[in-house]
Amino acid sequence: MTSGPDVGTGSDADTLVVVGVLVVVGVLVVVGVLVVVGV
């Protein structure tokens, strides 16, 4: 998948990546809604 240390914590790393992506998408959605409502 992604290049990283193979210490057996791949699942944890993947979980962190998924959570990070969800957080970023959530923030973008909130900002987009605020901009639309503001305009």
C-alpha positions in Angstrom: 0.0 0.0 0.0 2.1 2.9 1.3 5.8 2.9 1.9 6.4 2.8 5.7 8.1 0.9 8.5 7.0 -2.7 8.6 6.7 -3.1 12.4 3.4 -4.8 12.4 1.5 -1.6 13.1 0.1 -1.4 9.6 -3.5 -1.7 10.7 -3.0 1.2 13.2 -1.3 3.3 10.5 -4.2 2.6 8.1 -6.7 3.5 10.8 -4.9 6.8 11.4 -4.8 7.6 7.7 -8.6 6.8 7.4 -9.4 8.9 10.4 -7.2 11.8 9.0 -8.9 11.6 5.7 -12.4 11.6 7.3 -11.5 14.6 9.4 -10.1 16.5 6.4 -13.3 15.7 4.4 -15.5 16.7 7.3 -13.7 20.0 7.7 -14.0 20.7 4.0 -17.7 19.9 4.0 -18.3 22.2 7.1 -16.3 25.0 5.5 -18.2 24.6 2.2 -21.6 24.7 3.9 -20.6 27.8 5.9 -19.4 29.5 2.7 -22.6 28.6 0.9 -24.8 29.7 3.8 -22.7 32.8 4.2 -23.1 33.8 0.6 
